Amino acid sequence: MNKVFLPILTALCCTLSLQTLRAEEIDDRKRQAMLNAFDSAMIFPESLEEIDNIDYDWTERHFIHVDPNCISDSGWHFVPDSEYIERLKAIPSIIELPFNQPVRECLDLYIHRRREMVERMVGVGYNHYFPIFEDALRRYSMPSELKYLACIESGLRQNAYSRAGAAGLWQFMPSTGVLQGLEVNSYIDERYDLYKSTDAACRYLLQLYGTFQDWPLAIAAYNCGPGNVKKAIARSGGRRSFWEIYQFLPRETRSYFPIFVAATYVMNYHCDYNLCAAVSEIPPVCDTIMLDQMVHFEQIARYVNMPVNQIESLNPQYIYDIVPGSNLKSYALTLPEDKALEFIELQDSIFAYKADSLLPHNGDLRLIQNKGQHNSYIKSGGRKGRKGGPAVTGGDTKYHKVRRGQTLSYIARKYGISVNKLKSLNGLKDNNIRVGQRLRVR
């Protein structure tokens, strides 16, 4: 009898053991397949797509870099539900941060598959953008955690431009931007203006909250418009919470609030998952000077000793590298604090330098496009083509030695090129690299 039942008991025990295996014991290939399935099952905002094809602007290439002393551990580390739940509860948030399967999928996406993106956002967010966002949110007595919406909208890229035509950190469509008081025309696009677009986003979110009296619904409406949220409420029989109308929302919007929860989580707990914040050396203090006279970026660059590309990245709202100030309307020029002082001291010389050749005669706005160079910061919307983007030209061949914990995405971002271009330069067919390997980056 014992000999007969022993195999049965053994098989039964094995079955029970298999059923109680923790997820961290699944092999890496299956884990990766699971993540791929999550990606394909949910429609994510455009900011989470094509992360290998980002055209980093002058400021990021010069002021954002990898911390060589930090090892980013990109290996899989299973996170139990209980850890996510406990830590979400500990975040001091006015907006409810629930945990469920959609939220978990978004958390796993950020922590495991978009690590380089998170590391960059942590660096530029806390060292540059978030203090500006927080000041604006305080002015309107709004929850501070709403600053993380810009992570979802644009990946914290001020020059982000979507396929649908939304632009800037807060991804305003032209019509919505104009309704919120932003100037959008052939010469100026204030959707790219850091301060004005942030103020507009706060006012718009506050309007949406006034409509729905619920922050998750206001956040959903920011993504798909208040009309679609109202339709979802009607189709649900009048229910008025995000999760109750979830199945009636557009598919991308269903993932939008879960991603907001995940972004809030990962920006608070990135250190706990060995995510290395990018080192940001962007000048922490910039000054805004109001100008009632036209000035070309080349005039400024000549006297304050700044590259035109840096001036463009600080003033992306000016499409043709000309601030169109006049006695009828003043416009803002943003410069690092020390350069702003130089501008004020030298402004007479700046305005006079090559004025006849660089500026339109008689201040005619219609002539700006014939005088100014197109602002390269917003020309491509920060997006290179799917096939990689322009080749790096000029300069000597340059190599990078791979360090422990570095990935192709990390190295590509460090040198301002796409992953596809990096692979092409080195004849790589996949993303596998090894410590000590020399990669050509130019």
N, C-alpha and C positions, 0 to 999 in steps of 0.2 A: 504493500500500500504506500509506504513512504517513498519507494523508488518511483511509483507511478505519479504521486502527487508532487514530488520535488520539482520536476520540470515545469509543472503547471504553476506552482507557487513562485518559482523563479521568474517565469514569464510574466506573472501577474505583478510581481514586485518591480520588474523592469518597466512594465507599462505604467505603473503608478509613478515610478521615478521619472520617466520621460514626461509625464503630464505635469510634474512639479518642477521641471528644470527651469531655472531662472533664465531670463532672456539673454543675460550676459554670456551664457554658455553656448549660444548659437554661433556657428562659425561665421567668420568675417564676410564670406561671399553671400550668405543668406541675409546677414544684416544689411549689406549694401543693397541687395535686391529689395529688401523691405523699404529702404529709404527711397529707392527709385520708384517703387510702387506708390509711396506717399506723394512724391513729386508729380507723378502722372495722374493721380486721382484728384488732386486739388489744383485749382487754377490760382496761381500766385500773382501778385502785382508785378508789373514790368520791371521794377527796380531789382527784383530777385532773379531776373533772367540775364543771360549773356554776360555773366560777370567776368568772363575772360576777355571780353572785347571792349573794355572801357578805355577811353582816351583821356588819360589823366592830364590835367592842365598844368601850366607852368608852376603855379604855387604848390601844388601837391608834389610835383617832381622835385622841387627844391626844398620844401619844408616838412614833408612827411616821409618818414623812412622806417625801416624795420629796426627794432631794438636788438642788436647783436647779442646782448646779454640775457635775452629772454628766450627760452625754448618753448615753442608752441607745440604742445603734445596733441597731434592730430589723430592719434589712435582711438579706436572705439572704446568708450567707457559707458556701459549701460547705466542709465539713470532710472531708478525705480520711481513708480508713480508717487510713492509716499514722500520722496525727496522734493519732487516738483511741487506737490500740494503744500508741504510744510513751508517751503521757501516763498511760494506765491503769497501765502497768508502773512508772511513776515514783511512784505513790501508795504511801506506806508503809502497807500494809494486810496484816493477818494473814489476812483473808478473801480468797480468790482473786477477782480482778476480770477475768474473761475478756472477750474481744470477739468478737461474732458478729452476725448480722443482727438478732435481737430486741433485743440491747443497743444496736445502732446506732439502731434505730427509737426506742427510749426516750431515747437521747441527743439525737437530733434533736428529739424532742417537747419536752424541757426547754429546749434552747438556742434553738429557733425559735418554738415555739407557746405555751409557758408561761413566757415571760420575766418578766412581772409577778409571777407566783407565785414564781419563783425569786428575784427581787430582794427580795421581801418576806421569804422564808424565810432568805435570807442575813443580812438585817438583824436579824431577831428571833432567829435561831438563834445566831449568833456573839456577839451582845450580850446575850442573855438566857437561852435555853434550853440551849444546848450545854454551857456550864460545869457546869450542874446535872446533865445527863445524864452527862457525863464523870466527875464525882465518883462517881456511882452505879456506873458501869461499872468504875471502878478498884477500888471496894470488893469487887467480885465477880471481879476479875482477868479481865475480858472485853474483847474488841477494842473500841477506842474508836470505830471506824467504825460500830458498831451504832447510834450516836446518829442516823444518817441515816434509820433506819427510821421515826422519828416524822414525817419529811418526807413519807413515802409514806402512812403511816396517816392523818394528820390535816392535812397541809399546815402543821404547827406552829400549829394553832389549838386552844387548850386547851379551848374549848367545842364542839369538833366533835361532831356526832351523826349517825350514819349512818341510812339507811333501815331497816337491819336491827336497829337499837337499840344498836350499839356506840357508846361515848362516850369523850371525852377525847383527850388527846394520843396515847395509845397504843391507842385504840379497843378497849377491853375490852368484850366482851359481859357482861351482868350475872352470868351463871353463872361465867364464867371469872374475872371480877373477884373474886367472893366466894371462889372456890377459892384465889385468890392473897392472901387476907386483907384485901380491901378491903370496907369497909362500904357496902352498897347497900340503902337502904330508902326509905321515904316522905319522910324528912326530910334524909337525908345520902346523897350519892353520891360516894364517894371515887375513882371513876374520873376525876373532874375535878380531883382534888387533884394538883398538880404533883409534889410530892415522893413521896407514897405511890404514885401510879400509876407513876412512873418506877422506883421500887424494885421494884414488883410486875412490871413489864415485864422488868426485868433477871433476876429470879428465874425468871420463866416461860421466857425465852429460854435461860437456863442449864439448866433442866430439859429443854427440847427438844434442846439440844446433847448433854446426857447420854444422851438416847434414841437419837439418830442419829449422834453423833460426827462431825458434818459441819455447818459453819455454813450453807452454802447450803440444805441440807435443813431445818435448824432455822428458818431465815428463811421458807422455804416453809410449814412447819408453823405458824408464827405466823399466817400468813394463812388457811390452810384447815383447820388442826387436825391434830394428829399422826395421827389415824385415816386421813385421806385420803392422807397421805404414805405411810403403811404400806401402804395398798391399792395405791398407784401402784408402790411397790417390788415388791409381790407380782405385779402384772400385768406388770411389766417382766421378770419372771423372776429377781428377786432383786438386780437392779442397785441400786447405792447411791450414785449421784451425781445431782445435779439435772438435768443435761442428758441423762442416760441414762433418767430416768423422766419427762422433760419432757412427752411426748405423753400420758402417763397421768394427769397432774395436772388438776384443774379448770381451766377456761380462764383465769379471772382469775389464778390462782396461777402459770400459765405466764409471765405478764408481771411477776410480783411480784419475783422475784430480778433479772431484767434492769433493772427500774426502780430497784432498790436500787443496782445497779452504776452506773446513770446518775446517781442522786442523789449518790452518793459522788463521782463525777467532776465534776459541775457545781458542787458546793459547794466543791471544791478549785480549780477553774479558771474560776470565773465572771468574773474580771477579764479573762481572755484572750478573752472573747466579748462584751466591752462591756456586760456586765450590771451595772447600777448597784444596789449594795446599798442597801436602804431605810435611812434614818437612824433609828436606834432611840435614844430618850431615856427608855426605861423605866428607872425607878430601879434601878441595878445591884445594890443591896444591900437585901434585905428581911429582916425578923426574924419569927420565929415565936414566939408567946406561947401557952403552954398555959393554958387556962381551965377552972376547975372550977365555973363559975357561968354561967348563961345571959346572953347579951347580944345585943341587937338592933343591926343595922347602923346604924339611925338614931341610936341612942344614941352609937355610936362617932363617926359623922359630925359630930354636934353639937359634940363637944368636941375632936376632933383636926383639925377643919376639912378634911375630905375629902368629896368627893361620894360618896353611897351607891353610885353605879354603879362607882366605882373600887374600893371595898371589895368589891363583888360580884365584880368581875373578878379580884381577888386571892384570893378565897375562894369559888370557884364550886361547891364541894362541898356548900355549905349551901343547900338548895333553897328555904327560906323566909326568907332573910335573918336567920336567928337561929343563933348558935353555941350548941348545946344542952349546954353544959358542966354538970356536976353533981358532987356528992361521990362518985358512983359511977364516973364516967368523965370524964376531961379531954379537951378538943378544942382543936385548934390554930387560932389566928387569925394570918393573915399580913398584915403592914403594912410600908410603907417604913420603913427604919431610924429616921428622925427621928420619924415618926408613932408608931412602936412605943414610943419613949421617952416621948412625950407621953401615950400610953395608960397606961403604967405609973404615971406621975406623977399622972394624973387619974382613975385607975380607980374610986375610990370615988364620985366625982361621976358618972362614966359609968354605972355599974351602977344608980345611984339615979334617973337622969333618966327620967321617964315610965315607970318600971318597971311600975306597975299597968296602964297602958293598952297598953304595947308587948309585955309578956312574959306567958306563961301563968301562972296562979296555981298555986302549990305545985309548980312545975317539971314539970307534966304534959306530956309530949312530945306526947300526942294533941291538945293544944290549939294546938300551934305553927302549924298551917296556918290557924287562925282569927285568929292574931295577926300573923304575918309576911307581908310581901309576897313574891310569887314572885320568886326571883332572876332578873332580866331577862337576865343574862349567859348562862344556860343554857336560858332559856325556849324559844327557837327552835332551839337547837343551833347557833347561828351561821349558820343557813341561811335565806335569804329564799326565798319561793316562786319557782317557775319563771317567773312573770309579773312578777317584779321586786321585790315587797315593799312595805312601807308607804311612804306618801308622806312627804316631809320637810315637817313642819309647824312653824309658829312662826318668828319672826325675819323680817328683811327679805330681799328678793330679793338673791341673791349671784351674782356672775359670776367666771369664771376665764378668763384669757387663755392660750391654748395656746402652749407653748414647743416649740422644736425637740426632737424625740425623744419627746415625750409621746404617749400613746395614751389612748383612752377608758377602758380598764381602770385605767390609772395615775391618771387624774383622778378617776374614780369612787371609787377606794380612798382617795385623798387627802381627799375630803369625806364619806366614810362612807356612800355611796349605791351602788346597783347600776348597772351599765352600762345596763340596760334603763330604769331611772328617768332616768338622764342623757340617754339618747336621747329619751325621752318629753318631758322638759322642753324640749328643743331641736328637737323635730320631725325628728330624724334617722332616716333609713330604713336607713342602713348605718353602718359604723364609720369612715368616712373623715372626717378633720378636717384642718385646715390650720394652719400656724404663724400666730399672730396672731389667730386666730378667738376670739371671746368666747362662752363657753358658760355657760348658766345652770346653777348647781349647787344652788340653793335657790329 
